[in-house]
Amino acid sequence: MAVTITPEDAPAQPTGINVIVVGAGFGGLTAAIECHRQGHTVSIYESFPELKVLGDIISFGPNAGRIFYRWSHGKIAAKMRALSIDLSSYGFKIHKYDTGEVVAHQKTPPGDPTAPMFNGHRGELHKVVFEYARDELGIPIHLGQKVTKYFEDEKEASIELEDGTKVTGDIVVGSDGVRSRARTLVLGYEDKPKSSGYAVWRAWFSNKDMIADPRTAEFCNNGDTFNGWIGPDVHFLFSTIKNGSDCCWVLTHRDEHDIDESWSFPGKLEDVFKVLEGWDPMCKAIIEKTPSIVDWKLVYRDPLPTWTSKNGRICLLGDAAHPFLPTSAQGATQALEDGVTLAVTLKRAGKENVPAGVRAYQEIRYDRVRAVQKTGETTRDMWHKADWDKVKKDPKSIELPREDWIFQHDAQKHAEQVYDDVVKKFT
Ligand SMILES: Cc1cc2nc3c(=O)[nH]c(=O)nc-3n(C[C@H](O)[C@H](O)[C@H](O)COP(=O)(O)OP(=O)(O)OC[C@H]3O[C@@H](n4cnc5c(N)ncnc54)[C@H](O)[C@@H]3O)c2cc1C
């Protein structure tokens, strides 16, 4: 049966560029979808054997929404909207940690429907994007294929799978996450993460016990909510999603323990309660409803000197190139911007000039990513070192920053606009 491809998603003129993407996270999937949109031939190799709904809360800014909205005539964004938090009436309430008083109530600004924001379950949103790439666009996604080696010469790049199979293309995109193997090849050494001095306990659960308790029912009975309790060196963010049916919290605190970047490392509720001694009792009332938690150590990496290999045939993308602190709420969004940019620069460079396209990708992205990464630290420090007298006088000083230079960025337009100038600089 013939597959109908809508004009918007029909690949542009084929470029003949064969792109191999490693990793089917948001970074790898977006790189593949955008390469398809720009006319490249693309396939994905992913180590997980099947699609599973994993993780908990993830955030996408309007600069990601603008990208999703272009897929399938807005249908992908619409599916993601139904799974995401709706704070149009509730906004964000910021509490002082001990008294519990609301010190700031940040309203949700009217959004641009062509650049929506999404906060929802990482696994549920990931499934929407994964199925779009595989089922609607027909991008080959090879699951259960762990990439063990990377090679390149001046003319091509290859990967080797666990069973020894070698796959070759014009370029390999290493979007293999925070523990990237591709990064070792690109750098020529192993980049060791350091403790950032912080960790996050995280949880996602149904509202059943929350609505049974009159102290906490208010968070689930009237639609979606978002509340944050800010204290010295600790912040606790709690949201209810999908019309209050799902509950989610993240608690960032000091932690110098062993580094582990896994998403499934279990944590203990008694440790959470110890950190929250002296806090508003509402925090405990929420946390005690939680069936299980994940303990995620936040690591810090020095900025990589480069994201591209010696011959310009392998590049890093997303978390493999630049892990983010959750307080930036931009980690996944910046991975998306990477994918969009790379697809454009490869098209502009053409098959004969792939290394120039790869170099231009890094040039276009590097400084912006660094600047956005820093916002993760500034927001965390602004909260953890809050001066409560100042906050009383100026409640806005503790609000979550919403910066135009981050949110209004159109990665596709920007890459098209600056490509020629960027390439002139290095040729
Ligand atoms: C299971 C999981 C759960 C997560 N949950 C959350 C969450 O709840 N909240 C949040 O904010 N962020 C979460 N993240 C991280 C978040 O998705 C990323 O920070 C962000 O989306 C950038 O994505 P990425 O594609 O660069 O990296 P990732 O999302 O980490 O994707 C990397 C992909 O590469 C694959 N991979 C790794 N090594 C190999 C290899 N050798 N061969 C083939 N494939 C390989 C991995 O299986 C993974 O699918 C999670 C990531 C994962 C993998």
The ligand as an ORCA input file, in Angstrom:
! r2SCAN-3c Opt
* xyz 0 1
  C      15.635      6.504     30.119
  C      15.786      7.990     30.245
  C      14.952      8.692     31.099
  C      15.075     10.081     31.222
  N      14.217     10.746     32.047
  C      14.282     12.096     32.136
  C      13.396     12.813     32.949
  O      12.545     12.252     33.611
  N      13.494     14.157     33.000
  C      14.439     14.836     32.281
  O      14.478     16.074     32.349
  N      15.302     14.187     31.495
  C      15.252     12.833     31.402
  N      16.161     12.153     30.621
  C      17.202     12.914     29.927
  C      16.655     13.739     28.829
  O      15.844     12.950     27.993
  C      17.818     14.364     28.114
  O      18.534     15.152     29.041
  C      17.439     15.274     26.964
  O      16.224     14.927     26.383
  C      18.525     15.271     25.880
  O      18.410     14.041     25.215
  P      19.544     13.270     24.435
  O      18.868     12.680     23.258
  O      20.742     14.115     24.211
  O      20.003     12.142     25.454
  P      19.194     10.896     26.063
  O      17.786     11.224     26.270
  O      19.975     10.413     27.221
  O      19.261      9.808     24.879
  C      20.432      9.083     24.565
  C      20.024      7.778     23.910
  O      21.194      7.116     23.430
  C      21.074      5.735     23.687
  N      22.433      5.180     23.744
  C      23.384      5.413     24.682
  N      24.506      4.743     24.384
  C      24.260      4.059     23.234
  C      25.038      3.190     22.426
  N      26.311      2.864     22.750
  N      24.497      2.665     21.302
  C      23.221      3.001     20.939
  N      22.429      3.811     21.688
  C      22.946      4.352     22.806
  C      20.340      5.693     25.033
  O      19.710      4.438     25.263
  C      19.331      6.823     24.876
  O      18.110      6.391     24.326
  C      16.071     10.769     30.477
  C      16.914     10.056     29.613
  C      16.783      8.688     29.487
  C      17.699      7.927     28.527
*
